[in-house]
Amino acid sequence: MAKTKNEKVASAFKTLLARAEQVRVNNTEVTSATANCLGKWSISMKLKGGKELALDDKALEAISYDKGDFIVHSDDGKKENRITFYSMKKEVPRHI
């Protein structure tokens, strides 16, 4: 069965999270991140300044990709979080 666009985006997000040297959320540096894939996916990112962004299966199903950024909406759907991955240069997934 072929993957849907959202499944491809979520897969690319998980891959880049594992290999990026730097991750930024709304241009704020992520200081640490943990991912757990036992049963369901859950990803927690701590941002510089003390804020935290948590992603679960529901958020990953709704993730989208636009102009080099992964877009995840907050739980209430009002705020858009733009997540960007960097190594020596900005990482862009090739298969989306």
C-alpha positions in Angstrom: 0.0 0.0 0.0 1.4 3.4 -1.0 2.1 6.0 1.7 -0.1 9.1 1.9 1.5 12.5 1.7 1.1 13.0 5.5 2.7 9.6 6.2 5.7 10.6 4.0 6.0 14.0 5.8 5.8 12.3 9.3 8.4 9.8 8.2 10.8 12.5 6.9 10.3 14.5 10.2 11.3 11.5 12.3 14.3 10.8 10.2 15.6 14.4 10.2 14.9 14.6 14.0 17.3 11.7 14.5 20.2 13.1 12.4 20.0 16.9 12.6 22.7 18.9 14.4 20.3 21.6 15.3 16.5 21.9 15.5 14.6 25.2 15.7 10.9 25.8 16.5 9.6 29.2 15.4 13.3 30.2 15.1 13.9 29.3 18.8 16.7 26.7 19.4 15.7 23.3 20.7 18.1 22.4 23.6 17.0 18.7 23.9 14.5 16.3 22.5 13.3 12.8 23.3 11.3 10.5 21.1 9.5 7.4 22.2 8.0 5.0 19.7 6.8 2.2 22.1 3.1 1.7 21.2 2.6 5.2 19.9 4.9 8.0 18.9 5.5 10.8 21.3 8.2 13.5 20.9 9.1 16.1 23.4 11.3 19.1 22.6 12.6 21.6 25.2 13.2 25.0 23.8 15.7 27.7 24.8 13.9 29.9 27.3 12.1 27.0 29.1 9.2 26.3 26.8 8.4 22.8 25.7 6.7 21.4 22.6 5.2 17.9 22.8 4.0 16.0 19.7 2.0 12.8 19.8 0.6 10.5 17.0 -2.3 12.9 16.4 0.0 15.8 15.8 2.3 13.8 13.6 -0.7 12.7 11.5 -1.6 16.3 10.9 2.0 17.5 10.2 2.6 19.3 6.9 5.6 20.6 5.0 5.9 24.1 3.5 9.0 25.9 2.1 11.6 24.0 4.1 9.7 23.9 7.4 7.5 21.3 9.0 4.3 22.8 10.3 2.6 21.4 13.5 -0.5 23.2 14.9 -1.0 23.5 18.7 -3.6 21.4 20.5 -6.2 24.2 20.2 -5.3 24.6 16.5 -4.7 28.3 16.8 -0.9 28.5 16.8 1.3 27.2 14.0 4.7 25.9 15.0 7.3 25.9 12.3 10.0 23.3 12.9 13.3 23.5 10.9 16.2 21.0 10.9 19.8 22.0 10.3 23.1 20.1 9.8 25.9 22.0 8.2 23.1 23.5 6.0 19.3 23.5 6.2 18.1 20.0 5.8 15.4 19.5 3.2 13.8 16.1 2.7 14.2 14.9 -0.9 11.2 12.5 -1.2 8.3 14.8 -0.4 
